[in-house]
């Protein structure tokens, strides 16, 4: 089990707990109003940069979560490290798509956290795997 060693890591662990639960309002509360989330991939659902609560929650996370079975996907944290406002994690995403197909992907994340709020997220994933699911 991964444990936090500082406040910024606790914020990121709380973020992933909220994301895994599907409670997007809890996710919203952890984001700075002008936060950015950049999915560092091309040609997959959700690629590009999403800005602010509306862009991240309403226009990005809600539709992406809609691709999955209710309650999925879950995020499992394998490692966490930080230096000041920068928090890095390695995670696994697992669950099922709406049509019942299994989902299992690897991720690396870079978070910037200031005053208990996430101000920037850079998400890296196996985009080749995702393209295979949706092609």
Backbone as CSV, one residue per row, in Angstrom:
resi,resn,N_x,N_y,N_z,CA_x,CA_y,CA_z,C_x,C_y,C_z
1,UNK,0.843,-1.182,0.000,0.000,0.000,0.000,0.892,1.251,0.000
2,UNK,0.573,2.189,-0.856,1.321,3.434,-0.958,0.802,4.415,0.088
3,UNK,1.704,5.049,0.801,1.315,6.055,1.787,1.999,7.372,1.471
4,UNK,1.358,8.451,1.853,1.875,9.796,1.605,2.928,10.160,2.635
5,UNK,3.920,10.922,2.189,4.960,11.413,3.094,4.867,12.919,3.312
6,UNK,3.900,13.567,2.624,3.733,15.018,2.768,2.309,15.401,2.349
7,UNK,1.961,16.650,2.595,0.605,17.132,2.296,0.280,17.037,0.805
8,UNK,1.221,17.362,-0.061,0.934,17.312,-1.495,0.673,15.886,-1.962
9,UNK,1.404,14.930,-1.424,1.139,13.532,-1.763,-0.229,13.104,-1.231
10,UNK,-0.612,13.567,-0.046,-1.945,13.245,0.494,-3.033,13.775,-0.433
11,UNK,-2.842,14.984,-0.967,-3.819,15.552,-1.905,-3.961,14.661,-3.132
12,UNK,-2.847,14.189,-3.669,-2.891,13.340,-4.861,-3.539,11.990,-4.542
13,UNK,-3.224,11.406,-3.404,-3.879,10.145,-3.030,-5.376,10.339,-2.857
14,UNK,-5.775,11.462,-2.282,-7.198,11.764,-2.145,-7.847,11.947,-3.520
15,UNK,-7.130,12.589,-4.437,-7.611,12.766,-5.804,-7.906,11.411,-6.441
16,UNK,-6.958,10.472,-6.338,-7.172,9.157,-6.950,-8.296,8.385,-6.265
17,UNK,-8.438,8.533,-4.955,-9.549,7.876,-4.253,-10.879,8.417,-4.771
18,UNK,-10.969,9.731,-4.952,-12.195,10.342,-5.474,-12.449,9.892,-6.908
19,UNK,-11.405,9.887,-7.731,-11.546,9.480,-9.123,-12.019,8.029,-9.213
20,UNK,-11.420,7.157,-8.423,-11.811,5.742,-8.434,-13.245,5.541,-7.972
21,UNK,-13.697,6.381,-7.056,-15.063,6.241,-6.539,-16.102,6.724,-7.546
22,UNK,-15.660,7.512,-8.521,-16.587,8.092,-9.486,-17.243,9.363,-8.986
23,UNK,-16.845,9.836,-7.812,-17.413,11.051,-7.222,-16.733,12.273,-7.838
24,UNK,-17.253,12.702,-8.963,-16.620,13.801,-9.697,-16.751,15.135,-8.969
25,UNK,-17.725,15.277,-8.097,-17.812,16.507,-7.303,-16.680,16.562,-6.274
26,UNK,-16.313,15.412,-5.749,-15.161,15.355,-4.850,-13.873,15.657,-5.609
27,UNK,-13.766,15.169,-6.844,-12.618,15.494,-7.699,-12.588,16.997,-7.934
28,UNK,-13.738,17.578,-8.278,-13.832,19.015,-8.542,-13.312,19.824,-7.347
29,UNK,-13.662,19.398,-6.131,-13.255,20.122,-4.926,-11.741,20.099,-4.721
30,UNK,-11.058,19.113,-5.277,-9.607,19.010,-5.138,-8.853,19.794,-6.207
31,UNK,-9.561,20.248,-7.222,-8.943,20.978,-8.327,-9.019,22.482,-8.106
32,UNK,-7.939,23.176,-8.401,-7.968,24.634,-8.439,-8.930,25.025,-9.560
33,UNK,-9.687,26.115,-9.419,-10.645,26.505,-10.462,-10.026,26.688,-11.851
34,UNK,-8.721,27.004,-11.917,-8.060,27.196,-13.212,-7.099,26.053,-13.535
35,UNK,-7.303,24.899,-12.913,-6.433,23.743,-13.140,-6.454,23.321,-14.603
36,UNK,-5.398,22.634,-14.998,-5.331,22.018,-16.330,-5.071,20.528,-16.170
37,UNK,-5.629,19.761,-17.076,-5.386,18.314,-17.149,-5.014,18.045,-18.596
38,UNK,-3.796,17.604,-18.818,-3.332,17.308,-20.166,-3.112,15.813,-20.306
39,UNK,-3.905,15.196,-21.156,-3.709,13.787,-21.514,-2.680,13.787,-22.639
40,UNK,-1.478,13.346,-22.329,-0.340,13.431,-23.243,-0.372,12.288,-24.258
41,UNK,-1.453,12.215,-25.000,-1.646,11.168,-26.005,-2.298,11.800,-27.224
42,UNK,-2.372,11.046,-28.288,-3.032,11.523,-29.499,-4.088,10.520,-29.930
43,UNK,-5.136,11.043,-30.499,-6.153,10.233,-31.160,-6.812,9.191,-30.258
44,UNK,-6.939,9.489,-28.980,-7.710,8.627,-28.085,-8.736,9.497,-27.376
45,UNK,-9.817,8.897,-26.882,-10.809,9.708,-26.178,-10.172,10.516,-25.048
46,UNK,-10.417,11.816,-25.041,-9.910,12.688,-23.986,-8.547,13.290,-24.234
47,UNK,-7.934,13.052,-25.388,-6.605,13.595,-25.670,-6.621,15.121,-25.634
48,UNK,-5.486,15.706,-25.248,-5.333,17.157,-25.247,-5.414,17.746,-23.856
49,UNK,-5.523,19.076,-23.820,-5.549,19.799,-22.547,-6.961,20.268,-22.233
50,UNK,-7.363,20.039,-20.998,-8.683,20.424,-20.498,-8.459,21.433,-19.383
51,UNK,-9.242,22.509,-19.378,-8.986,23.623,-18.460,-10.185,23.937,-17.583
52,UNK,-9.886,24.189,-16.311,-10.917,24.609,-15.373,-11.859,23.488,-15.003
53,UNK,-12.707,23.776,-14.028,-13.662,22.763,-13.556,-14.559,22.268,-14.676
54,UNK,-15.092,23.184,-15.458,-16.018,22.789,-16.529,-15.315,21.913,-17.568
55,UNK,-14.141,22.353,-18.007,-13.413,21.588,-19.020,-12.982,20.220,-18.533
56,UNK,-12.515,20.150,-17.283,-12.013,18.881,-16.756,-13.150,17.947,-16.363
57,UNK,-14.087,18.431,-15.583,-15.143,17.553,-15.060,-16.242,17.313,-16.093
58,UNK,-16.819,18.399,-16.590,-18.011,18.286,-17.442,-17.694,17.830,-18.863
59,UNK,-16.632,18.369,-19.445,-16.350,18.092,-20.850,-15.384,16.930,-21.068
60,UNK,-14.623,16.556,-20.027,-13.626,15.495,-20.168,-13.979,14.260,-19.333
61,UNK,-13.967,14.385,-18.027,-14.143,13.202,-17.178,-15.521,12.565,-17.301
62,UNK,-16.564,13.365,-17.355,-17.907,12.786,-17.443,-18.060,11.928,-18.697
63,UNK,-17.692,12.416,-19.896,-17.814,11.555,-21.079,-16.870,10.347,-21.051
64,UNK,-15.637,10.522,-20.571,-14.703,9.391,-20.539,-15.214,8.326,-19.579
65,UNK,-15.664,8.728,-18.400,-16.206,7.734,-17.461,-17.442,7.060,-18.043
66,UNK,-18.163,7.748,-18.919,-19.337,7.171,-19.565,-19.015,6.021,-20.499
67,UNK,-17.747,5.855,-20.869,-17.327,4.734,-21.705,-17.243,3.429,-20.914
68,UNK,-17.255,3.553,-19.582,-17.018,2.415,-18.697,-18.296,1.942,-18.016
69,UNK,-18.244,0.711,-17.525,-19.325,0.176,-16.707,-19.443,1.037,-15.452
70,UNK,-20.634,1.135,-14.879,-20.799,1.925,-13.662,-19.786,1.512,-12.587
71,UNK,-19.150,2.523,-11.991,-18.165,2.278,-10.949,-16.758,2.024,-11.444
72,UNK,-16.561,1.964,-12.738,-15.232,1.739,-13.317,-14.801,2.965,-14.114
73,UNK,-13.515,3.108,-14.336,-12.413,2.264,-13.898,-11.929,2.655,-12.502
74,UNK,-11.198,1.745,-11.889,-10.548,1.987,-10.607,-9.079,2.286,-10.876
75,UNK,-8.468,3.085,-10.003,-7.056,3.419,-10.118,-6.315,2.781,-8.949
76,UNK,-5.252,2.055,-9.262,-4.403,1.423,-8.253,-3.030,2.075,-8.318
77,UNK,-2.573,2.596,-7.204,-1.325,3.359,-7.152,-0.184,2.418,-6.802
78,UNK,0.837,2.401,-7.663,2.003,1.559,-7.436,3.142,2.314,-6.766
79,UNK,3.295,3.608,-7.071,4.371,4.382,-6.452,4.005,5.856,-6.464
80,UNK,4.625,6.582,-5.542,4.440,8.025,-5.459,5.743,8.640,-4.972
81,UNK,6.087,9.784,-5.531,7.288,10.522,-5.121,7.006,12.000,-5.350
82,UNK,7.655,12.837,-4.550,7.401,14.268,-4.710,8.637,15.083,-4.397
83,UNK,8.617,16.296,-4.915,9.629,17.300,-4.640,8.916,18.642,-4.693
84,UNK,8.634,19.215,-3.543,7.888,20.466,-3.497,6.500,20.271,-4.068
85,UNK,6.099,21.150,-5.000,4.744,21.062,-5.558,4.555,19.936,-6.575
86,UNK,5.646,19.303,-7.013,5.561,18.249,-8.027,5.389,16.891,-7.363
87,UNK,4.326,16.174,-7.753,4.066,14.823,-7.262,3.959,13.915,-8.482
88,UNK,4.757,12.849,-8.477,4.760,11.882,-9.581,4.190,10.557,-9.070
89,UNK,3.402,9.897,-9.910,2.854,8.593,-9.547,2.924,7.641,-10.731
90,UNK,2.958,6.356,-10.410,2.751,5.289,-11.375,1.493,4.568,-10.923
91,UNK,0.562,4.353,-11.853,-0.703,3.710,-11.501,-1.118,2.694,-12.555
92,UNK,-2.114,1.917,-12.163,-2.780,0.999,-13.083,-4.259,1.319,-13.067
93,UNK,-4.858,1.386,-14.236,-6.301,1.567,-14.346,-6.924,0.231,-14.709
94,UNK,-7.995,-0.154,-14.005,-8.611,-1.452,-14.277,-10.122,-1.350,-14.128
95,UNK,-10.808,-2.141,-14.916,-12.262,-2.186,-14.857,-12.804,-2.809,-16.114
96,UNK,-14.032,-2.416,-16.449,-14.688,-2.928,-17.653,-15.340,-1.778,-18.406
97,UNK,-15.304,-1.880,-19.708,-16.025,-0.932,-20.550,-17.513,-1.238,-20.470
98,UNK,-18.333,-0.318,-20.963,-19.792,-0.516,-20.938,-20.218,-1.814,-21.604
99,UNK,-19.486,-2.213,-22.656,-19.861,-3.434,-23.381,-19.322,-4.704,-22.720
100,UNK,-18.700,-4.564,-21.548,-18.228,-5.721,-20.798,-16.772,-6.091,-21.032
101,UNK,-16.128,-5.508,-22.051,-14.722,-5.825,-22.287,-13.865,-5.324,-21.125
102,UNK,-12.836,-6.091,-20.751,-11.971,-5.660,-19.653,-11.074,-4.497,-20.076
103,UNK,-10.715,-3.685,-19.105,-9.805,-2.559,-19.311,-8.674,-2.699,-18.304
104,UNK,-7.449,-2.619,-18.785,-6.276,-2.692,-17.916,-5.168,-1.891,-18.576
105,UNK,-4.833,-0.733,-17.996,-3.851,0.150,-18.621,-2.859,0.632,-17.579
106,UNK,-1.684,1.023,-18.048,-0.624,1.564,-17.204,-0.531,3.067,-17.407
107,UNK,-0.253,3.776,-16.309,-0.194,5.239,-16.341,1.002,5.762,-15.558
108,UNK,1.471,6.927,-15.961,2.382,7.745,-15.161,1.753,9.132,-15.118
109,UNK,1.878,9.799,-13.986,1.226,11.089,-13.781,2.198,12.089,-13.172
110,UNK,2.087,13.325,-13.595,2.789,14.436,-12.955,1.721,15.420,-12.484
111,UNK,1.686,15.684,-11.194,0.746,16.632,-10.590,1.510,17.827,-10.073
112,UNK,0.910,18.991,-10.185,1.396,20.170,-9.493,0.324,20.532,-8.468
113,UNK,0.751,20.660,-7.204,-0.177,20.907,-6.109,0.279,22.152,-5.350
114,UNK,-0.658,23.079,-5.155,-0.382,24.315,-4.412,-1.520,24.558,-3.431
115,UNK,-1.168,24.782,-2.177,-2.159,25.097,-1.137,-3.295,24.083,-1.091
116,UNK,-2.965,22.814,-1.240,-3.967,21.757,-1.120,-4.844,21.542,-2.335
117,UNK,-4.567,22.242,-3.427,-5.354,22.095,-4.654,-4.451,21.651,-5.802
118,UNK,-4.967,20.784,-6.642,-4.256,20.355,-7.837,-4.380,21.470,-8.866
119,UNK,-3.237,21.974,-9.335,-3.252,23.052,-10.325,-2.948,22.558,-11.734
120,UNK,-2.265,21.417,-11.846,-1.965,20.864,-13.169,-1.779,19.358,-13.058
121,UNK,-2.276,18.661,-14.076,-2.117,17.216,-14.196,-1.603,16.938,-15.595
122,UNK,-0.560,16.121,-15.665,-0.075,15.603,-16.943,-0.163,14.086,-16.852
123,UNK,-0.975,13.515,-17.717,-1.297,12.078,-17.696,-0.645,11.400,-18.892
124,UNK,0.081,10.326,-18.606,0.733,9.526,-19.644,0.186,8.110,-19.531
125,UNK,-0.174,7.504,-20.665,-0.741,6.155,-20.645,-0.284,5.387,-21.870
126,UNK,-0.621,4.115,-21.895,-0.358,3.277,-23.054,-1.451,3.562,-24.086
127,UNK,-1.213,4.553,-24.930,-2.230,4.961,-25.900,-2.427,3.909,-26.993
128,UNK,-1.419,3.123,-27.281,-1.563,2.049,-28.269,-2.625,1.046,-27.791
129,UNK,-2.590,0.731,-26.514,-3.597,-0.167,-25.931,-5.001,0.432,-26.083
130,UNK,-5.153,1.707,-25.760,-6.466,2.363,-25.844,-6.954,2.403,-27.280
131,UNK,-6.067,2.707,-28.223,-6.474,2.742,-29.631,-7.006,1.378,-30.072
132,UNK,-6.408,0.299,-29.583,-6.886,-1.041,-29.915,-8.277,-1.309,-29.401
133,UNK,-8.632,-0.713,-28.273,-9.973,-0.904,-27.716,-11.048,-0.207,-28.541
134,UNK,-10.691,0.927,-29.141,-11.703,1.752,-29.809,-11.574,1.771,-31.319
135,UNK,-10.769,0.876,-31.893,-10.640,0.856,-33.359,-11.468,-0.251,-33.969
